[in-house]
Amino acid sequence: MSFFISSAHAAGEAGPQGGGFQMFIMLGMFAVIFYFMIYRPQAKRTKEHKNLMSSMGKGDEVLTSGGLVGKITKTTEDNDYIVIALNDSNEVTIKKDFVSAVLPKGTLKSL
């Protein structure tokens, strides 16, 4: 029977046992990489978008995330909605969160 199945032999010596500290160093490096590559840029974008939303006022020309371009005609401080005039006869009410950019003055006339 031993002709087909070879006998198992135990390993002569064990591997290094002091790997606990190296594991903590590796986890720390992953945490630093996660912070600088994922969390920090997203937090920066969120802060910039909040500053954009707070700086909007009546008369600003804006671009929404849905692709609409218009001029703000009404804003309210108590709720997060604004009214955008797309042209002389159409107005749309949207949340401030959906504004992706404030355009320079005169952009609507150039379109």
FIDO-932863 format. One record per residue (C-alpha): residue number from 1; residue in three letters; chain; x, y, z. Coordinates in steps of 0.02 Angstrom, whole numbers, plus 32768, in hexadecimal, padded with zeros to 4 digits. Layout:
# residues N
NUM:ALA:A:X:Y:Z $
...
This chain:
# residues 111
1:MET:A:8000:8000:8000 $
2:SER:A:808F:8078:8022 $
3:PHE:A:80C3:805F:7F6F $
4:PHE:A:8032:80CF:7F2F $
5:ILE:A:8027:8147:7FC3 $
6:SER:A:80C2:8199:8005 $
7:SER:A:80D9:81AC:80BF $
8:ALA:A:80BC:8258:8109 $
9:HIS:A:8150:82A4:8162 $
10:ALA:A:8143:8334:81DC $
11:ALA:A:819F:83D4:81B6 $
12:GLY:A:8247:83E2:820C $
13:GLU:A:8238:8494:824E $
14:ALA:A:81AB:8512:8260 $
15:GLY:A:81A1:85BE:820C $
16:PRO:A:81C2:8661:8268 $
17:GLN:A:814A:8680:82F9 $
18:GLY:A:815E:873D:830F $
19:GLY:A:80E3:8777:8288 $
20:GLY:A:806A:87D7:82F9 $
21:PHE:A:80C5:887D:82F6 $
22:GLN:A:80DB:8877:823A $
23:MET:A:801F:885D:8228 $
24:PHE:A:7FFC:88FE:8289 $
25:ILE:A:8076:895E:821C $
26:MET:A:8022:891C:817E $
27:LEU:A:7F74:8949:81BF $
28:GLY:A:7FB3:89F7:81E9 $
29:MET:A:7FF7:8A0D:813A $
30:PHE:A:7F51:89D7:80EF $
31:ALA:A:7EF7:8A54:815E $
32:VAL:A:7F69:8AE1:8124 $
33:ILE:A:7F52:8AB1:806D $
34:PHE:A:7E94:8AA8:8084 $
35:TYR:A:7E93:8B55:80D5 $
36:PHE:A:7EFB:8BAD:8050 $
37:MET:A:7EB2:8B57:7FB7 $
38:ILE:A:7DFB:8B44:7FE2 $
39:TYR:A:7DBC:8BA5:807A $
40:ARG:A:7E1B:8C49:806A $
41:PRO:A:7DF0:8C70:7FB3 $
42:GLN:A:7D38:8C46:7FD0 $
43:ALA:A:7D31:8CB5:806A $
44:LYS:A:7D80:8D43:8006 $
45:ARG:A:7CFE:8D31:7F7B $
46:THR:A:7C71:8D31:7FFA $
47:LYS:A:7CB3:8DCE:804D $
48:GLU:A:7CC3:8E28:7FA5 $
49:HIS:A:7C10:8DF7:7F75 $
50:LYS:A:7BCC:8E39:801C $
51:ASN:A:7C28:8EDE:8000 $
52:LEU:A:7BDE:8EE6:7F50 $
53:MET:A:7B2D:8EC9:7F91 $
54:SER:A:7B3E:8F4E:8017 $
55:SER:A:7B84:8FD0:7F9E $
56:MET:A:7AF5:8FC4:7F21 $
57:GLY:A:7A81:9059:7F15 $
58:LYS:A:79F9:90A6:7EAC $
59:GLY:A:7A34:90CE:7DFC $
60:ASP:A:7ABE:904B:7DF5 $
61:GLU:A:7AC6:8FDE:7D5A $
62:VAL:A:7AD5:8F26:7D88 $
63:LEU:A:7AEB:8E7A:7D3B $
64:THR:A:7A8C:8DEA:7D8C $
65:SER:A:7AC4:8D36:7D95 $
66:GLY:A:7A37:8D0B:7D1C $
67:GLY:A:7A7F:8D7F:7C98 $
68:LEU:A:7A07:8E12:7CAB $
69:VAL:A:7A51:8EC1:7C9C $
70:GLY:A:79F2:8F54:7CE3 $
71:LYS:A:79EF:8FEE:7D50 $
72:ILE:A:79BB:8FE9:7E07 $
73:THR:A:791E:904F:7E23 $
74:LYS:A:78F0:901E:7ED5 $
75:THR:A:794F:8FD9:7F69 $
76:THR:A:7919:8FB6:801A $
77:GLU:A:7987:8F9F:80B1 $
78:ASP:A:790F:8F34:8117 $
79:ASN:A:7902:8EA6:8098 $
80:ASP:A:797B:8E63:8017 $
81:TYR:A:7919:8E8C:7F79 $
82:ILE:A:793B:8F0D:7EF2 $
83:VAL:A:78D8:8F44:7E59 $
84:ILE:A:7937:8F49:7DB5 $
85:ALA:A:78F9:8FA5:7D1B $
86:LEU:A:7929:8F3F:7C82 $
87:ASN:A:78E6:8FC4:7C0B $
88:ASP:A:7865:9050:7C15 $
89:SER:A:77D0:8FDB:7C27 $
90:ASN:A:7814:8F3F:7C81 $
91:GLU:A:7844:8F32:7D37 $
92:VAL:A:787D:8E96:7D94 $
93:THR:A:7887:8E79:7E50 $
94:ILE:A:7919:8E0B:7E85 $
95:LYS:A:797E:8DE3:7F20 $
96:LYS:A:7A1F:8E44:7F39 $
97:ASP:A:7A7C:8D9F:7F43 $
98:PHE:A:7A62:8D80:7E89 $
99:VAL:A:7AC1:8E1B:7E51 $
100:SER:A:7B69:8DE2:7E12 $
101:ALA:A:7BB7:8E89:7DDE $
102:VAL:A:7B9B:8F44:7DE5 $
103:LEU:A:7BBE:8F8A:7D37 $
104:PRO:A:7C0E:9033:7D10 $
105:LYS:A:7B98:90C4:7CED $
106:GLY:A:7B5E:90CD:7C37 $
107:THR:A:7B6B:9012:7C15 $
108:LEU:A:7AB2:9002:7BEC $
109:LYS:A:7ABB:908C:7B69 $
110:SER:A:7B4D:9038:7B13 $
111:LEU:A:7AF0:8F92:7B02 $
